[in-house]
């Protein structure tokens, strides 16, 4: 089969979609390239029919391949890709959040979307084009899906917005915003946002989205035109609930579900009545249709009907599930320094959502080594998030972090990173672990707040405290009526239409993550969500500051002590010594660890402050630049016929010529000094090879009387 290539210019580079027969057994596939970054995207639907399932089994995977970057990584014994990197997991989640809402709600067949990076040019991030590839693979296949969608990245460098910035431009900029959007009735609707920023204002975020709107239109229409030419007809599928079963359920329930929701007690976790009613309905259907498995259909019916009634109550009766008004935040409070031996700790409470964050400080040697397709380097600030089953009152397997935990941990890390001091001023490696102790909505944003408390309790000199909040949405898609909700809790997160997380300081936004369950939202909803998020964020910051106004002046006594300073990179070898002899001797003598960067940044780490300072002073003396005219008390190391070598600093010595000891002529240096004797010397010259010439006479040397 001949390859069909379709092209669209985006930000001065060609976005290409190539149609081949490479993945001919997938339901839909394509190659997507931008610059020399290229991916293959596939979408495959299972042929197995399902009935009565209350969830949609969609899996989305982004695959990094080292060959794409022309690299061979791994240990000496394993040279193939194994578990996905955190970056690959985050990309998978981002694509998932964009494509998932566009499947029909009744559709329950298993679908798998896989995007694989085949070539990476070091400039263009594959995540965007994985999203576009996934969109086209689904849109051109026979899988029921209401796309296509477009994806763009917006950066801001030197005050100017840039479309699809390179890695370098993103690092230099103040904003890194990724958007996914679709089109309805000629209007762009945003359905996924991922952003990291350096305290950016709400108006600036809106301006960046408006800047991207034209390009989003172009990418959507580009895909639509190709789908018209080569797309497959969408298949029909079975309804999630049989008509006779739906009739039986409605007759059994009558108005019971509505009355149960209306009369639920105020406060959180008040859905017990709904759960009990669901169990009664399951039992009824199970007994009536014994052995047919029809009771599974009750689950989906209850999900859909509960969602409808909850949204109706919010829109028509202004009644949220727990009785709050749309703008009301649940009760807030903080606890500081809750653990005796950790370097920093804090608990943040927002209603039933409670997060404990624990901070640990380490030396530069504790940094995480990164080795992936896109990133090779070190990481000195880490935030990890754990979500044990007891946090929701459930039991379950404890098997290491899941994709959700990695995603939530990274989101909080992104929100905090712009406020972390640079390594020259604060050379510590920082690790925060946030434990979800109790969860009822937006534990990721509560983790931002708890982590901020832990940072300030530890004495980390962050520029500003950071707080986060999640904004929700209840929308009737028929009438278009909606309400934006501040601080969504469990049922509003589960049954609502949007989860719009915003974190930042009093000065601006540092992170946004948004996903929706409807097609998308317009700019009016985005604007209202940002305004309400700012109001809530400022209230939360006031609560935090009331408990701890600023970072503590001193670190925990249990934290390691670090002395950091810069040396001339050309003299690193003198500190290390032949085969590490000098540095190893220092480590053994002072009981410390020593880390030296290629830039010349030296960090001495240990538990004893005096030993750390003594070691640092010794290193400084080794690399100290001697200046002509300086006077030292030096030790005579070796006597020669023509003079004596005198040690003036650790690792540095100079020559006192035989004529430079006393005014009168002497036949032998031994007449005036002995090896090991301490004498004053003055630096009289340094030649082009760095050799130091000394004079004892000019330093006032007087020979000892024999």
Secondary structure by P-SEA (a helix, b strand, c coil): cbbbbbbbbcccccbbbbbccccccccccbbbbcccbbbbbbbbbbccccccccccbbbbbbbbbccccccccccccccccccccaaaaaaaaaaaaacccccccccccbbbbbbbbccccccccaaaaaaaaaaaaaaacccccccbbbbbbbbbccccccccccaaaaaaccbbbbbbbcccccbbbbcbbbbccccccaaaaaaaaaaaaaaaaaaaaaaaaaaaccccbbbbbcccccaaaaaaaaaaccaaaaaaaaacccccccaaaaaaaaaaaaaaaaaaacccccccaaaaaaaaaaaaaaaaaaaccccccccccccccccccccccccccccccbbbbcccbbbbbbbbbbccccccccccccccccccbbbbbbbcccccccccccccccaaaaaaaaaaaaacccccccccccccbbbbbbbcccccccaaaaaaaaaaaaaaaacccccbbbbbbbbbbbbcccccbbbbbccccccccccccbbbbbbbccccccbbbbbbccccccaaaaaaaaaaaaaaaaaaaaaaaaacccccccccccbbbbbbbccccccccccccccaaaaaaaaaaccbbbbbccccbbbbbcccaaaaaaaaaaaaaaacccccccccccccccccccbbbbbccccbbbbbccccccccccccccccccccbbbbbbbccccccbbbbbbccccccccccc
